[in-house]
Protein backbone atom coordinates (compact mmCIF):
# COMPACT_ATOMS: atom_id res chain seq x y z
CA UNK A 1 0.00 0.00 0.00
CA UNK A 2 1.21 3.50 -0.85
CA UNK A 3 -0.14 7.03 -0.53
CA UNK A 4 -1.46 6.56 -4.07
CA UNK A 5 -3.59 3.57 -3.01
CA UNK A 6 -7.37 3.72 -3.23
CA UNK A 7 -8.68 6.17 -0.56
CA UNK A 8 -11.04 3.59 0.95
CA UNK A 9 -8.12 1.18 1.34
CA UNK A 10 -6.11 3.86 3.13
CA UNK A 11 -8.98 4.64 5.50
CA UNK A 12 -9.40 0.95 6.34
CA UNK A 13 -5.66 0.65 6.98
CA UNK A 14 -5.53 3.46 9.55
CA UNK A 15 -8.90 2.86 11.23
CA UNK A 16 -7.73 0.12 13.66
CA UNK A 17 -5.05 2.44 15.03
CA UNK A 18 -7.31 5.52 15.08
CA UNK A 19 -10.82 4.21 15.75
CA UNK A 20 -13.98 6.25 15.43
CA UNK A 21 -16.57 6.45 18.20
CA UNK A 22 -20.34 6.84 17.97
CA UNK A 23 -21.26 10.53 18.20
CA UNK A 24 -24.68 10.04 19.81
CA UNK A 25 -25.41 11.38 23.29
CA UNK A 26 -26.97 8.76 25.57
CA UNK A 27 -29.89 9.23 27.98
CA UNK A 28 -27.43 10.03 30.81
CA UNK A 29 -25.87 12.91 28.86
CA UNK A 30 -22.63 11.06 28.14
CA UNK A 31 -21.31 10.23 24.70
CA UNK A 32 -21.99 6.68 23.53
CA UNK A 33 -18.78 4.67 24.12
CA UNK A 34 -19.39 2.25 21.25
CA UNK A 35 -16.95 2.25 18.36
CA UNK A 36 -18.03 2.46 14.75
CA UNK A 37 -16.60 2.22 11.26
CA UNK A 38 -14.31 4.89 9.83
CA UNK A 39 -17.08 6.33 7.66
CA UNK A 40 -19.93 6.02 10.19
CA UNK A 41 -21.15 8.68 12.63
CA UNK A 42 -23.17 6.25 14.74
CA UNK A 43 -22.99 2.72 16.11
CA UNK A 44 -25.55 0.14 14.95
CA UNK A 45 -27.95 1.01 17.81
CA UNK A 46 -27.95 4.77 17.25
CA UNK A 47 -28.24 4.44 13.45
CA UNK A 48 -31.81 3.27 14.02
CA UNK A 49 -32.85 6.43 15.93
CA UNK A 50 -34.45 9.15 13.77
CA UNK A 51 -32.83 12.21 15.36
CA UNK A 52 -30.29 11.28 18.03
CA UNK A 53 -28.63 14.02 20.04
CA UNK A 54 -25.14 14.41 18.63
CA UNK A 55 -21.77 15.72 19.75
CA UNK A 56 -19.13 16.99 17.36
CA UNK A 57 -16.35 17.02 19.96
CA UNK A 58 -13.76 14.39 19.12
CA UNK A 59 -11.53 12.49 21.51
CA UNK A 60 -7.76 12.90 21.03
CA UNK A 61 -6.62 10.76 18.09
CA UNK A 62 -10.18 9.97 17.00
CA UNK A 63 -10.95 9.83 13.29
CA UNK A 64 -13.24 12.59 12.03
CA UNK A 65 -15.76 10.48 10.12
CA UNK A 66 -17.53 13.51 8.61
CA UNK A 67 -14.26 14.79 7.17
CA UNK A 68 -13.38 11.34 5.82
CA UNK A 69 -16.77 11.03 4.08
CA UNK A 70 -16.36 14.47 2.51
CA UNK A 71 -12.88 13.60 1.28
CA UNK A 72 -13.99 10.26 -0.18
CA UNK A 73 -16.93 11.92 -1.93
CA UNK A 74 -14.63 14.55 -3.41
CA UNK A 75 -12.20 11.89 -4.66
CA UNK A 76 -15.01 9.85 -6.21
CA UNK A 77 -16.40 12.96 -7.91
CA UNK A 78 -13.00 13.81 -9.41
CA UNK A 79 -12.47 10.21 -10.56
CA UNK A 80 -15.81 10.13 -12.39
CA UNK A 81 -15.09 13.27 -14.42
Secondary structure as GFF3:
##gff-version 3
##sequence-region A 1 81
A	DSSP	alpha_helix	7	15	.	.	.	ID=ss1
A	DSSP	beta_strand	20	21	.	.	.	ID=ss2
A	DSSP	beta_strand	35	36	.	.	.	ID=ss3
A	DSSP	alpha_helix	44	47	.	.	.	ID=ss4
A	DSSP	alpha_helix	65	79	.	.	.	ID=ss5
###
